[in-house]
Amino acid sequence: MPMGTCKYCGKSTGLFSNKHAECEDKHNEGLSSLSRCINDYFDSKIAFAVLKSEIETLRIQNYVTDEDVVSTAQTCLQALSSTLKRQNAANLYQHIKEFVTNIGLRYDALNSTHILDTFGEKFVRYHLVSFFAAGAPIQKVKQLAERIAHEFHLTSQQVEQTHIDVLDKAAENFLKDGIITDNEQRQVDEYVQYFGIPINQLPAQYQNSQIEKLAQAAVLKDIQRGSVPANPLPVPVILGRNESALWIYGNVTYYQEKVEKEFVGRHGGFSFKVMKGVYYRTGQSRGKPIEHSYMDKVGIGQLIITNQNIIFYSQAKSVKIPFKKIVGLVPYSDGIEVQKDGATSKRMVFQGLDCWFIMNLLSQISI
């Protein structure tokens, strides 16, 4: 019967065994030393040359493998990612860059858990934030962000995501007081232009985001000044004279109140038995109508807000509600109810939007 072979030292073991206990103990000690060394390096306690020398020693004396170095480095970086602060980001960036470039391991292996993606995105964000927080020149910010994205092999989608995330955070800070200053608006305009962010056609996850409110605040500011925004949005409907589209909400569900009527009868008099199972009722039968209302789903489409109307557009159904015909608005967390003037008008509900812009627009626009 063949003997086993130790997976650490490669020497013969007993039956039904693939390792020596003393070799496994030595390997575990090596892993502990490896973790300590990598942490010391990222904490700037030892130089990279010392780290690399220690790893080579552990390879020989404690059977440490490339896989061990990769997994230990990933664990150390994961712990650091949760505590990373902007003030120590530059130093850690240099250490990670040096480690990845000179450790002699494949980048995709080190990034198998996407931990390098995480750091790359964070380092890009820190540079982008410096534009809003410290007034760093946008051209320099863009150059540094592009260099980091290249060094950390970030995809164009990941880079675009960081651009939008930072803008969303800036929008949240700018709108804490409910308004946006001229200087803040200039920063937003410059940032959006430099990075080509489609602020009016954002990805689905940014619908109803702070970025949308930022753009809407700019529209409201123009309205306050008595002017229609210079670049009205293209829409799939024919607008009236001097009418401009101010905002478009996509994927909005339109509900309209429907009324059902039924008659409930009531009999007077009394009944008597004619034969087995047959009764005859005397007197009159009176009925009265009972109405039941419910919200009927009309369709899904675009809700277009102009300087004159609220317009719902879909291939199945379209409706135009002039501002001057609106007698009531009920805001909801995910939509708005519109009550139109007219004896036969029914309630209309539009779901799938943040009604903040509509409510503010109607409070300021001259109808």
C-alpha positions in Angstrom: 0.0 0.0 0.0 1.5 3.4 -1.1 2.6 5.9 1.5 1.3 9.4 1.6 3.2 12.6 0.8 3.3 15.8 2.9 1.8 18.7 1.0 4.2 21.0 2.7 7.6 19.5 2.7 7.0 16.8 0.0 8.4 14.0 2.1 6.8 10.7 2.8 4.0 10.5 5.5 2.2 7.6 7.1 -0.8 5.8 5.6 -4.0 7.9 5.0 -2.2 11.2 5.6 -1.0 14.0 3.3 0.8 16.2 5.9 3.2 16.2 8.9 1.8 17.8 12.0 5.0 19.7 12.6 4.9 21.0 9.0 1.4 22.2 9.3 2.3 24.0 12.6 5.2 25.6 10.8 2.9 26.7 7.9 0.4 28.2 10.3 3.1 30.2 12.1 4.2 31.4 8.6 0.8 32.6 7.8 0.6 34.6 11.1 4.0 36.1 10.3 2.9 36.9 6.7 -0.2 38.7 7.9 1.8 40.7 10.4 4.4 41.7 7.8 1.8 42.8 5.2 -0.1 44.8 7.8 3.2 46.5 8.9 4.0 47.4 5.3 0.6 49.0 4.6 0.9 50.8 8.0 4.3 52.2 6.9 6.1 50.4 9.6 8.5 48.5 7.3 9.7 49.2 3.8 8.7 47.1 0.8 12.2 45.6 0.5 11.9 44.3 4.0 8.4 42.8 3.3 9.6 41.1 0.1 12.7 39.6 2.0 10.4 38.3 4.8 8.1 36.7 2.3 11.0 34.9 0.5 12.2 33.6 3.9 8.6 32.4 4.8 8.4 30.6 1.4 11.5 28.6 2.3 11.1 28.0 6.0 7.3 28.0 6.4 6.1 26.6 3.1 4.2 29.9 2.3 2.9 29.8 -1.3 1.8 32.4 -3.8 -1.8 31.6 -3.0 -1.1 32.3 0.7 0.4 35.7 -0.2 -2.6 36.5 -2.3 -5.3 35.5 0.2 -3.5 37.1 3.1 -3.0 40.4 1.2 -6.7 40.4 0.3 -7.7 39.9 3.9 -5.5 42.7 5.1 -6.7 45.1 2.3 -10.3 44.2 3.1 -9.8 45.3 6.7 -8.2 48.5 5.6 -10.9 49.4 3.1 -13.5 49.7 5.9 -11.3 52.1 7.9 -9.8 54.1 5.0 -9.9 57.9 5.5 -9.2 60.7 3.0 -6.3 62.0 5.0 -4.3 58.7 4.7 -5.5 57.7 1.3 -2.5 59.1 -0.6 0.0 57.2 1.5 -1.9 53.9 1.2 -2.3 54.5 -2.5 1.4 54.5 -3.0 1.9 51.4 -0.9 -0.8 49.4 -2.8 0.6 50.6 -6.1 4.2 49.5 -5.1 2.9 46.2 -3.7 0.9 45.3 -6.8 3.7 46.3 -9.2 6.6 44.6 -7.5 5.3 41.6 -5.5 5.5 39.3 -8.6 1.9 38.1 -8.6 -0.7 38.4 -11.3 -3.0 41.5 -10.9 -6.2 39.5 -11.6 -5.2 37.0 -8.9 -4.8 39.8 -6.3 -8.1 41.3 -7.5 -10.1 38.0 -7.6 -12.2 39.4 -4.7 -12.4 42.8 -6.4 -10.6 44.4 -3.5 -8.3 46.4 -5.8 -11.4 47.6 -7.7 -12.8 48.9 -4.3 -9.6 50.8 -3.6 -9.3 52.1 -7.1 -12.8 53.5 -7.0 -12.2 55.1 -3.6 -9.0 56.7 -4.7 -10.7 58.1 -7.7 -13.6 59.5 -5.6 -11.2 61.2 -3.2 -9.7 63.1 -6.1 -13.0 64.0 -7.5 -14.3 65.2 -4.2 -11.4 67.6 -3.9 -12.9 69.6 -6.8 -16.1 70.3 -4.7 -14.5 70.4 -1.3 -11.2 72.2 -1.9 -11.7 73.9 -5.2 -9.0 71.9 -7.0 -8.7 72.7 -10.7 -11.0 70.4 -12.6 -8.5 69.6 -15.3 -5.9 68.4 -12.8 -8.6 66.4 -10.9 -9.6 64.7 -14.1 -6.0 63.8 -15.0 -5.3 62.3 -11.6 -8.6 60.4 -11.6 -7.9 59.0 -15.1 -4.4 57.9 -14.1 -5.6 56.1 -11.0 -8.4 54.4 -13.0 -5.8 53.1 -15.5 -3.4 51.9 -12.8 -6.2 50.0 -11.0 -7.6 48.6 -14.3 -11.1 50.1 -13.7 -13.6 49.7 -16.5 -15.3 52.6 -18.1 -18.5 51.7 -16.4 -16.8 51.7 -13.0 -15.3 55.1 -13.7 -18.6 56.6 -14.8 -20.2 55.2 -11.7 -17.6 57.1 -9.5 -18.3 60.3 -11.4 -22.0 60.1 -10.8 -21.6 59.0 -7.1 -19.5 62.0 -6.3 -21.9 64.3 -8.0 -24.8 62.8 -6.1 -23.0 63.4 -2.8 -22.2 67.0 -3.8 -25.8 67.5 -4.7 -26.9 66.2 -1.2 -24.6 68.7 0.5 -25.6 71.6 -1.7 -29.3 71.0 -1.2 -29.2 70.7 2.6 -30.5 74.3 2.8 -33.0 73.8 0.0 -31.3 76.1 -2.5 -28.2 76.1 -4.7 -26.0 79.1 -4.9 -24.6 80.6 -8.1 -21.1 79.3 -7.2 -22.4 75.8 -6.5 -24.2 75.8 -9.8 -21.0 76.8 -11.6 -19.2 73.9 -10.0 -21.9 71.5 -11.0 -22.0 72.8 -14.5 -18.2 72.6 -14.9 -18.1 69.1 -13.4 -21.0 67.8 -15.6 -19.4 69.2 -18.7 -15.9 67.9 -18.0 -17.0 64.4 -17.3 -19.9 64.3 -19.8 -22.5 63.3 -17.3 -26.0 63.1 -18.9 -27.7 64.8 -15.9 -31.2 64.6 -17.5 -30.8 61.0 -18.7 -29.2 59.3 -15.7 -29.1 55.5 -15.2 -32.2 54.0 -13.6 -30.7 53.7 -10.2 -30.3 57.5 -10.0 -33.9 58.3 -10.8 -35.4 60.5 -8.0 -31.8 61.0 -6.8 -30.2 64.2 -5.4 -28.6 64.8 -8.8 -32.1 65.1 -10.3 -33.1 67.5 -7.6 -29.9 69.5 -8.3 -30.9 69.8 -12.0 -34.5 70.6 -11.0 -33.3 73.3 -8.6 -31.4 75.0 -11.4 -34.7 75.0 -13.5 -36.6 76.4 -10.5 -34.0 79.1 -10.1 -34.5 80.2 -13.8 -38.2 80.2 -13.2 -37.8 82.4 -10.1 -35.8 84.9 -12.3 -38.7 84.9 -14.8 -37.0 83.0 -17.6 -37.5 79.6 -19.2 -34.3 77.4 -19.2 -32.2 78.0 -22.2 -32.1 74.3 -23.3 -35.6 72.9 -23.2 -35.8 69.1 -23.4 -37.0 67.3 -26.6 -40.3 65.6 -26.0 -42.5 63.2 -28.1 -45.5 65.5 -28.0 -46.4 68.7 -29.8 -46.1 71.7 -27.4 -48.1 74.9 -27.5 -46.9 78.3 -28.3 -44.2 79.6 -25.9 -44.3 76.2 -24.1 -41.1 74.5 -23.1 -40.5 71.1 -21.5 -38.8 71.6 -18.1 -38.5 68.0 -16.9 -39.3 64.5 -18.0 -40.0 61.6 -15.6 -39.7 58.1 -17.2 -41.5 54.9 -16.4 -44.4 56.6 -14.6 -47.6 54.7 -14.0 -50.9 56.5 -14.5 -54.0 55.7 -12.5 -57.4 57.3 -13.0 -60.4 57.1 -10.7 -63.2 55.0 -12.0 -66.7 54.8 -10.6 -68.9 51.7 -10.7 -72.7 51.9 -10.0 -75.0 49.1 -8.9 -78.6 49.1 -7.7 -79.5 47.6 -4.4 -83.2 46.7 -4.1 -85.5 46.8 -1.1 -89.0 45.2 -0.9 -92.0 46.4 1.1 -95.1 44.4 2.1 -95.1 40.7 3.2 -94.9 37.3 1.6 -97.0 34.2 1.9 -96.6 30.6 0.7 -98.3 29.6 -2.5 -97.1 26.0 -2.6 -94.1 24.0 -1.5 -91.0 26.1 -2.1 -92.8 29.0 -3.8 -93.6 32.3 -2.0 -95.4 35.4 -3.3 -94.3 38.9 -2.0 -96.8 41.8 -2.0 -96.1 45.5 -2.0 -93.6 47.5 -4.0 -89.9 46.9 -4.8 -87.7 49.9 -4.4 -84.0 50.2 -5.5 -81.3 52.8 -5.0 -78.0 53.3 -6.8 -74.8 52.6 -4.9 -71.5 54.0 -6.3 -68.0 52.5 -5.7 -64.8 54.2 -6.8 -61.4 52.7 -7.4 -58.1 53.7 -9.1 -57.8 52.0 -12.5 -54.3 51.5 -14.0 -54.3 53.3 -17.4 -50.7 52.7 -18.5 -47.0 53.4 -18.1 -45.2 56.2 -19.9 -43.5 59.6 -19.5 -44.7 62.4 -17.4 -43.6 65.7 -19.0 -43.6 68.9 -17.0 -43.7 72.1 -19.1 -44.0 75.7 -18.1 -47.8 75.4 -18.9 -48.9 71.8 -18.5 -48.5 68.4 -16.9 -48.6 65.9 -19.8 -48.7 62.1 -19.5 -47.6 60.4 -22.7 -47.7 56.7 -23.7 -48.7 54.9 -26.8 -51.9 53.7 -25.1 -53.0 56.9 -23.5 -52.1 60.6 -23.3 -53.5 63.3 -21.2 -52.8 67.0 -20.8 -53.5 68.9 -17.6 -53.1 72.7 -17.8 -51.8 74.3 -14.7 -54.7 76.7 -14.6 -57.1 73.7 -14.4 -55.5 72.2 -11.4 -57.5 72.7 -8.2 -55.6 70.3 -5.9 -52.4 68.3 -5.5 -51.7 65.5 -3.1 -48.0 64.6 -2.7 -47.1 60.9 -2.0 -43.7 59.4 -1.2 -43.5 57.9 -4.7 -45.9 60.0 -6.8 -48.6 62.7 -6.9 -52.4 62.9 -7.1 -53.8 65.6 -9.3 -57.3 67.0 -9.0 -58.6 68.8 -12.1 -61.3 71.4 -12.2 -64.6 70.3 -13.6 -67.8 68.6 -12.4 -67.0 65.3 -14.0 -63.3 65.3 -13.5 -61.8 62.2 -11.8 -58.8 62.0 -9.6 -55.5 61.1 -11.4 -52.5 59.6 -9.7 -49.0 59.4 -11.2 -46.7 56.9 -9.5 -43.0 56.4 -9.9 -41.6 59.9 -9.2 -40.4 62.3 -6.6 -43.0 65.1 -6.7 -40.6 67.7 -5.1 -40.0 69.5 -8.4 -43.7 69.7 -9.4 -44.8 71.0 -6.0 -42.1 73.7 -6.0 -42.6 74.6 -9.7 -46.4 75.2 -9.2 -45.7 77.3 -6.1 -43.5 79.7 -8.1 -44.7 79.7 -11.7 -46.9 82.5 -13.0 -50.1 80.9 -14.3 
